Amino acid sequence: MDKLLGTILILISVISFGQQMQVSPLEEEGKTNKRLLPRYGLLPKSEDEIAADKDFVTETMKQPQFKGDYRAASNHLIKLGFNYMYRRDFKTAMYRFNQAYLLDSTNTDIYWGYGGFYMNLGNYEEGKRQYEQGLSIDPANTHLLTDYGTYFMGQYYELKQAGHVSDAMKNLESAITYLDRSFKVDNKDQNTVYKLSICYWLKDDCEKAWQFYDNCQELGGQPITAQYTDDLKKKCKKRK
């Protein structure tokens, strides 16, 4: 089960859950470097900083691939941010997420990036807060819904390991709630479908676990691991 949850959480760049023991070096640096704060901490900027931001936006929007579409440019920066985060270059990842904010401050996928940043630093409550902030603006953002659901999957795992079964199950139900909301918005997202299968497997609902597993396979099955397939077959005998 340890390896399984690790696989689940890596899908949103969360390596492990548990209590944060100390402030991370990047969070400490953020006290004097607003570029490491979501939305630059909404702090005042100097004239030079404002001018540099305007130059960045102007030069970025000159790139022909964006065709004047600020949302497309913002999404491109978010994608770059996640690429850096997967390489564990979290500082550059946050810089890219904030540049995405400069290009389109209404793009709620920015909070998807911010949440992942804090999850990676071990500050899960701040990561959760970023997801919630984005969802308060756009309750139907599937990226936020799925990763918010994954946060609860991690909480389920930690509480279950600690012997707090009742609280663990409450978090599992929360995970299913948000993943199901995401699925209703976009039923083609393999990541969401896969995690729903795992949640129902954890809940011992074999019928739904297989249903979403098969659905994920039909969509391409990219996130499915051999370990989960084996675990599913062991616990849930598939009906013919």
C-alpha positions as CSV (number, residue, x, y, z in Angstrom):
1,M,0.0,0.0,0.0
2,D,2.9,2.4,0.6
3,K,4.1,2.1,-3.0
4,L,0.5,2.4,-4.2
5,L,-0.1,5.7,-2.4
6,G,3.2,7.0,-3.5
7,T,2.1,6.3,-7.1
8,I,-1.1,8.2,-6.5
9,L,0.4,11.2,-5.0
10,I,3.2,11.5,-7.5
11,L,0.5,12.2,-10.0
12,I,0.2,15.7,-8.4
13,S,3.8,15.9,-7.4
14,V,3.2,15.0,-3.8
15,I,5.9,12.7,-2.5
16,S,4.5,11.9,0.9
17,F,2.2,13.1,3.6
18,G,2.7,13.8,7.3
19,Q,3.3,16.6,9.6
20,Q,5.6,19.3,8.4
21,M,8.5,19.4,10.8
22,Q,9.9,22.8,9.9
23,V,9.6,25.7,7.5
24,S,11.3,24.8,4.2
25,P,14.2,26.8,2.9
26,L,12.2,28.2,0.0
27,E,9.4,29.3,2.4
28,E,12.0,31.0,4.5
29,E,13.5,32.7,1.3
30,G,9.9,33.8,0.4
31,K,10.0,36.2,3.4
32,T,12.4,38.4,1.4
33,N,11.7,37.2,-2.1
34,K,8.1,38.0,-3.2
35,R,8.6,36.0,-6.4
36,L,8.4,32.9,-4.2
37,L,4.9,33.9,-2.9
38,P,1.7,33.1,-4.7
39,R,0.6,36.2,-6.7
40,Y,3.8,37.8,-5.4
41,G,2.2,37.9,-2.0
42,L,0.0,40.8,-3.4
43,L,2.8,43.0,-2.1
44,P,3.6,46.5,-3.5
45,K,6.1,46.5,-6.3
46,S,8.8,49.1,-7.1
47,E,8.7,51.1,-10.3
48,D,11.5,48.9,-11.7
49,E,9.6,45.7,-10.9
50,I,6.4,47.1,-12.5
51,A,8.3,48.0,-15.6
52,A,10.0,44.6,-15.8
53,D,6.6,42.9,-15.5
54,K,5.2,45.0,-18.3
55,D,8.2,44.2,-20.5
56,F,7.8,40.5,-19.8
57,V,4.1,40.5,-20.7
58,T,4.8,42.5,-23.9
59,E,7.7,40.3,-25.1
60,T,5.8,37.1,-24.3
61,M,2.7,38.1,-26.2
62,K,4.8,38.9,-29.2
63,Q,5.5,35.2,-29.6
64,P,3.5,34.0,-32.6
65,Q,2.3,30.7,-31.0
66,F,0.0,32.6,-28.6
67,K,-1.7,34.7,-31.3
68,G,-2.6,37.4,-28.7
69,D,-4.3,34.8,-26.4
70,Y,-3.3,35.7,-22.9
71,R,-5.0,32.6,-21.5
72,A,-3.0,30.4,-23.8
73,A,0.3,32.1,-22.8
74,S,-0.7,31.7,-19.1
75,N,-1.4,28.0,-19.6
76,H,2.0,27.6,-21.3
77,L,3.8,29.1,-18.3
78,I,1.8,26.8,-15.9
79,K,2.9,23.8,-18.0
80,L,6.5,24.9,-17.8
81,G,6.1,25.4,-14.0
82,F,4.9,21.8,-13.6
83,N,7.8,20.6,-15.8
84,Y,10.2,22.3,-13.4
85,M,8.4,20.9,-10.5
86,Y,8.7,17.3,-11.8
87,R,12.4,18.0,-12.0
88,R,12.2,19.2,-8.4
89,D,13.3,22.7,-9.3
90,F,10.6,24.2,-7.1
91,K,12.0,27.8,-7.1
92,T,11.8,28.0,-10.9
93,A,8.4,26.4,-10.9
94,M,7.0,29.1,-8.7
95,Y,8.6,31.8,-10.8
96,R,6.8,30.3,-13.9
97,F,3.4,30.1,-12.0
98,N,3.7,33.7,-11.0
99,Q,4.5,34.7,-14.5
100,A,1.4,32.9,-15.6
101,Y,-0.5,35.1,-13.1
102,L,1.0,38.2,-14.7
103,L,-0.3,37.0,-18.1
104,D,-3.8,36.2,-16.9
105,S,-4.7,36.7,-13.2
106,T,-8.1,35.2,-13.8
107,N,-6.7,31.8,-14.8
108,T,-7.6,29.5,-11.8
109,D,-5.1,26.8,-13.0
110,I,-2.5,29.1,-11.4
111,Y,-3.8,27.8,-8.0
112,W,-3.3,24.3,-9.2
113,G,0.4,25.2,-9.6
114,Y,0.6,27.0,-6.3
115,G,-1.1,24.1,-4.5
116,G,1.4,21.6,-6.0
117,F,4.3,23.8,-5.0
118,Y,3.3,23.8,-1.3
119,M,2.5,20.1,-1.3
120,N,6.0,19.4,-2.5
121,L,7.5,21.5,0.3
122,G,5.5,19.5,2.8
123,N,3.2,22.4,3.7
124,Y,0.0,20.5,3.0
125,E,-2.3,22.9,4.7
126,E,-1.1,25.8,2.6
127,G,-1.4,23.6,-0.5
128,K,-4.9,22.8,0.5
129,R,-5.7,26.5,1.0
130,Q,-4.4,27.3,-2.5
131,Y,-6.7,24.6,-4.0
132,E,-9.6,25.9,-2.0
133,Q,-8.9,29.5,-3.1
134,G,-9.0,28.5,-6.7
135,L,-12.1,26.5,-6.3
136,S,-13.8,29.4,-4.6
137,I,-13.4,31.3,-7.9
138,D,-14.1,28.4,-10.2
139,P,-15.8,25.4,-8.5
140,A,-15.7,23.4,-11.8
141,N,-12.0,23.5,-12.3
142,T,-11.2,19.9,-12.9
143,H,-7.4,20.2,-12.2
144,L,-8.2,21.7,-8.8
145,L,-11.0,19.3,-8.0
146,T,-8.8,16.3,-8.8
147,D,-5.8,17.4,-6.9
148,Y,-7.9,18.5,-4.0
149,G,-9.4,15.1,-4.0
150,T,-5.9,13.6,-4.0
151,Y,-5.0,15.7,-0.9
152,F,-7.8,13.8,0.9
153,M,-6.5,10.5,-0.4
154,G,-3.2,11.3,1.3
155,Q,-4.9,12.3,4.5
156,Y,-6.8,9.0,4.4
157,Y,-3.6,7.1,4.1
158,E,-1.9,8.9,7.0
159,L,-4.8,8.6,9.3
160,K,-5.3,4.9,8.4
161,Q,-1.6,4.2,9.2
162,A,-2.0,6.0,12.5
163,G,-5.0,3.8,13.4
164,H,-7.6,6.6,13.1
165,V,-9.9,4.5,11.0
166,S,-13.1,6.6,11.3
167,D,-11.4,9.9,10.4
168,A,-9.5,8.1,7.6
169,M,-12.8,7.0,6.1
170,K,-14.2,10.5,6.3
171,N,-11.3,11.7,4.3
172,L,-11.7,8.9,1.8
173,E,-15.3,10.0,1.3
174,S,-14.2,13.6,0.8
175,A,-11.7,12.4,-1.8
176,I,-14.5,10.6,-3.7
177,T,-16.7,13.6,-3.5
178,Y,-14.2,15.9,-5.2
179,L,-13.0,13.4,-7.7
180,D,-16.6,12.6,-8.6
181,R,-17.2,16.4,-9.2
182,S,-14.2,16.5,-11.4
183,F,-15.4,13.4,-13.3
184,K,-18.8,15.0,-13.9
185,V,-17.1,18.0,-15.5
186,D,-14.5,16.0,-17.5
187,N,-15.1,12.2,-17.8
188,K,-12.1,11.8,-20.1
189,D,-9.4,12.7,-17.7
190,Q,-7.4,9.5,-17.0
191,N,-5.9,10.8,-13.8
192,T,-9.3,11.4,-12.3
193,V,-10.8,8.1,-13.5
194,Y,-7.8,6.2,-12.2
195,K,-8.0,7.8,-8.7
196,L,-11.7,7.1,-8.5
197,S,-10.9,3.4,-9.1
198,I,-8.3,3.4,-6.4
199,C,-10.7,5.2,-3.9
200,Y,-13.4,2.6,-4.5
201,W,-10.8,-0.2,-4.1
202,L,-9.8,1.3,-0.8
203,K,-13.5,1.5,0.1
204,D,-14.0,-2.2,-0.8
205,D,-16.5,-1.3,-3.5
206,C,-15.2,-3.8,-6.1
207,E,-17.8,-3.1,-8.7
208,K,-17.0,0.6,-9.0
209,A,-13.3,0.0,-8.7
210,W,-13.5,-2.2,-11.8
211,Q,-15.9,0.1,-13.5
212,F,-13.5,3.1,-13.3
213,Y,-10.4,0.8,-13.9
214,D,-12.0,-0.3,-17.2
215,N,-13.0,3.2,-18.0
216,C,-9.4,4.3,-17.5
217,Q,-8.2,1.5,-19.7
218,E,-10.6,2.6,-22.5
219,L,-9.2,6.1,-22.3
220,G,-5.6,4.8,-22.8
221,G,-4.7,3.5,-19.3
222,Q,-1.6,5.7,-19.0
223,P,-1.6,6.2,-15.2
224,I,-2.4,2.6,-14.3
225,T,0.4,0.7,-12.7
226,A,1.0,-3.0,-12.7
227,Q,1.0,-3.0,-8.9
228,Y,-2.5,-1.5,-8.7
229,T,-3.7,-4.0,-11.3
230,D,-2.4,-6.9,-9.2
231,D,-3.8,-5.4,-6.0
232,L,-7.2,-4.9,-7.6
233,K,-7.3,-8.5,-8.9
234,K,-6.3,-9.8,-5.5
235,K,-9.0,-8.0,-3.6
236,C,-11.8,-7.9,-6.3
237,K,-12.6,-10.9,-8.4
238,K,-14.0,-9.5,-11.6
239,R,-17.4,-10.6,-12.7
240,K,-17.6,-12.1,-16.2
